[in-house]
């Protein structure tokens, strides 16, 4: 079955009962809380009830040392040893979550030097496995009781190696700017893929399809950028580094995760948006992006089939494990709700529909492919 037909079947089989926001994202969009600041699952909302979209900022800022760093060993206001884990205070529409550290920044974490994955594991979440964030930054705005960190949960589109999302504003304009930037770096991702396919003597058809995908991403970046500017956003354009050609295994790993899993899901979500966004310009744009991203996902699966035949059994098992982890991350992200003020305009699936989309792809595509 062609991927176009399969995605259409998954969309048709999903009970589409509510609207929410997305872009081609791994799905981590949250933001509904109760009156005490606790996250509320989308399915638990009471009809006719108005829920706040930002948590009340009740935590008090912990005491700071002379150097400006919060004492990691002292509980604010008590002086006692602090056993408190991180507190989720905000879940955004940009594939990020904001965590507050009641006990302060750990002594071995240095946000000013750039955050390593090990440091992110300590400040994002409760600090205990399983870790589900691939990057983080210090939260620099002054509307939260510091210290807090913005932690990244997913990626939209095909992200090139080494790319790290910049924090974005939790607004329609901010989301559109974030989406436009991810489409922009996808241009580089396909340029890199084309160069590496050529280096490894891939079939010319695969190289040609990568060239066409690059051109598609140019259009996507332009049109989403125009929507973002119209909404009042400011666009950024941090250049993407093109490193040396990688091994076939490294190419296979990136293509499997970013293409076969995330880009395939992203195409499906774009199709959902094309049906559910209340903004006609967003619906029109996402309809075209859905078609294009479906062909990009088909390319990813074609590349996957060609590369897997070149790898050893140990390498193939490594790729399969990476895909399984990516699917698990998408399933975790699908548990989150979308801020209602963004849901209607952008048309992202609510948690219950996001779960159905992930489950539908799992049953009809991913599980059979991984078992083959």
Residue pairs with C-beta under 8 A, 6 or more apart in sequence:
2 298
3 264
3 294
3 297
3 298
3 301
3 365
4 294
4 298
6 364
6 365
7 264
7 267
7 268
7 271
7 294
8 271
9 360
9 364
10 268
10 357
10 360
10 361
10 364
11 268
11 271
11 272
11 275
11 357
13 356
13 360
14 272
14 349
14 353
14 356
14 357
14 360
15 353
15 356
16 272
16 275
16 276
16 353
17 352
17 353
18 42
18 343
18 350
18 352
18 353
19 276
19 277
19 278
19 343
19 344
19 347
19 348
19 349
19 350
20 29
20 42
20 276
20 337
20 338
20 340
20 342
20 343
20 346
20 347
20 348
20 349
20 350
20 351
20 353
20 354
21 29
21 93
21 175
21 338
21 339
21 342
21 343
21 345
21 346
21 347
21 348
22 29
22 269
22 270
22 272
22 273
22 338
22 346
22 347
22 348
22 349
22 354
23 156
23 157
23 175
23 178
23 179
23 182
23 266
23 269
23 270
23 273
23 346
23 348
24 156
24 157
24 179
24 182
24 263
24 265
24 266
24 267
24 269
24 270
24 289
24 293
25 95
25 154
25 155
25 156
25 266
25 269
25 333
26 95
26 153
26 154
26 155
26 156
26 262
26 265
26 266
26 329
26 330
26 333
27 154
27 265
27 269
27 330
27 333
27 334
27 336
27 354
27 358
28 91
28 95
28 96
28 97
28 153
28 154
28 332
28 333
28 336
29 91
29 92
29 93
29 95
29 333
29 336
29 337
29 338
29 339
29 348
30 39
30 91
30 92
30 97
30 336
30 337
30 338
31 53
31 54
31 90
31 91
31 92
31 93
31 170
31 336
31 337
31 338
31 339
32 39
32 40
32 42
32 45
32 51
32 53
32 337
32 339
32 340
33 39
33 40
33 51
33 52
33 53
33 54
33 55
34 40
34 51
35 52
35 56
36 56
37 55
37 56
37 58
37 89
39 88
39 91
39 337
40 51
40 337
41 335
41 337
41 351
42 337
42 338
42 350
42 351
42 352
43 351
43 352
45 51
51 340
53 339
53 340
53 341
54 90
55 89
55 90
57 89
57 143
57 144
57 145
59 87
59 89
59 100
59 102
59 145
60 76
60 77
60 145
61 76
61 145
61 146
62 70
62 71
62 74
62 75
62 76
62 101
62 102
62 103
62 104
62 147
63 70
63 71
63 74
63 76
64 70
64 71
65 71
69 104
69 105
69 107
70 101
70 103
70 104
70 105
70 146
70 147
71 104
72 82
72 101
72 103
72 104
72 105
72 106
72 107
73 81
73 82
73 103
73 104
74 80
74 81
74 82
74 103
74 104
75 81
75 82
75 83
75 84
75 102
75 103
76 82
76 102
76 103
82 102
82 103
82 104
83 103
84 102
84 103
85 125
85 126
85 127
85 128
86 99
86 100
86 101
86 102
86 123
86 124
86 125
86 126
86 127
87 99
87 100
87 101
87 102
88 97
88 98
88 99
89 98
89 99
89 100
89 144
89 148
90 97
90 98
90 144
90 170
91 97
91 98
91 336
92 98
92 150
92 168
92 170
92 339
93 170
93 174
93 175
93 338
93 339
93 342
93 346
93 348
94 165
94 167
94 168
94 170
94 174
94 175
94 178
95 152
95 153
95 154
95 155
95 156
95 165
95 178
95 333
96 150
96 151
96 152
96 153
96 165
96 167
96 168
97 124
97 133
97 150
97 151
97 153
98 139
98 144
98 148
98 149
98 150
98 151
99 123
99 124
99 125
99 148
99 149
99 151
100 144
100 145
100 146
100 147
100 148
101 123
101 147
101 148
101 149
104 147
105 111
105 123
105 147
106 122
106 123
108 119
108 122
109 115
109 119
109 122
109 123
110 119
111 119
111 137
111 138
111 149
112 138
115 123
115 135
115 136
115 137
115 138
115 149
117 134
117 135
119 136
120 131
120 133
120 134
120 135
120 136
120 149
120 151
121 127
121 131
121 133
123 136
123 149
123 151
124 131
124 133
124 136
124 149
124 151
125 131
125 132
125 133
125 151
132 153
132 329
132 332
133 151
133 152
133 153
134 152
134 153
134 155
135 151
135 152
135 164
135 165
136 149
136 150
136 151
136 152
137 149
137 150
137 167
138 147
138 148
138 149
138 150
139 146
139 147
139 148
139 149
139 150
139 167
140 167
150 167
152 164
152 165
153 329
153 332
153 333
154 262
154 329
154 330
154 333
155 165
155 182
155 258
155 262
156 178
156 179
156 182
156 262
156 266
157 182
157 183
157 185
157 186
157 189
157 217
157 262
157 263
157 266
157 293
158 186
158 189
158 190
158 193
158 258
158 259
158 262
158 263
158 296
158 300
159 182
159 185
159 186
159 189
159 258
159 262
160 185
160 186
160 188
160 189
160 192
160 240
161 192
161 243
161 246
161 254
162 240
162 241
162 243
163 185
163 240
165 178
165 181
165 182
166 181
166 236
166 238
168 174
168 175
168 177
168 178
169 177
169 233
170 339
170 342
171 231
171 342
172 231
172 342
172 345
172 346
173 228
173 231
173 232
173 233
174 233
175 342
175 346
176 224
176 227
176 228
176 231
176 233
177 225
177 228
177 233
177 234
177 235
177 236
179 224
179 228
180 221
180 224
180 225
180 227
180 228
180 235
181 221
181 235
181 236
181 237
183 217
183 220
183 221
183 224
184 217
184 221
184 225
184 237
185 240
186 217
186 220
186 221
187 214
187 217
187 218
187 221
188 240
188 242
189 217
189 240
189 258
190 210
190 211
190 213
190 214
190 217
191 214
191 242
192 242
193 210
193 251
193 255
193 303
194 207
194 210
194 211
194 214
195 242
195 245
196 245
196 246
196 251
197 206
197 207
197 210
197 251
197 303
198 207
199 245
200 248
200 251
200 310
202 303
202 306
203 306
206 299
206 302
206 303
206 306
209 295
209 299
209 302
210 299
212 295
213 292
213 295
213 296
213 299
216 292
216 295
216 296
219 292
220 289
220 292
223 285
224 285
225 235
227 281
227 282
227 285
228 235
229 235
248 307
248 310
248 311
249 311
249 315
249 318
249 319
251 307
252 304
252 307
252 308
252 311
252 315
252 319
253 318
253 319
253 322
255 300
255 303
255 304
255 307
256 300
256 304
256 319
256 322
256 323
256 326
257 322
257 323
257 326
258 300
259 296
259 297
259 299
259 300
259 301
259 303
259 304
260 297
260 300
260 301
260 304
260 323
260 369
261 323
261 326
261 327
261 330
261 366
262 326
262 330
263 293
263 296
263 297
263 300
264 297
264 300
264 301
264 361
264 365
265 330
265 357
265 358
265 361
266 293
266 297
267 290
267 293
267 294
267 296
267 297
268 357
268 361
269 348
269 349
269 354
269 357
270 286
270 289
270 290
270 293
271 286
271 290
271 294
272 347
272 348
272 349
272 353
272 357
273 282
273 283
273 286
273 290
273 346
273 347
273 348
274 283
274 286
274 287
274 289
274 290
274 347
275 283
275 347
276 347
276 348
276 349
277 283
277 286
277 344
277 345
277 346
277 347
278 344
278 345
278 347
279 345
279 346
279 347
282 345
282 346
282 347
283 347
286 347
301 369
308 316
308 319
311 319
320 370
323 366
323 370
324 370
327 358
327 362
327 366
330 358
331 355
331 358
333 354
334 351
334 354
334 355
334 357
334 358
335 351
335 355
336 351
336 354
337 350
337 351
338 348
338 349
338 350
338 351
342 348
343 350
349 357
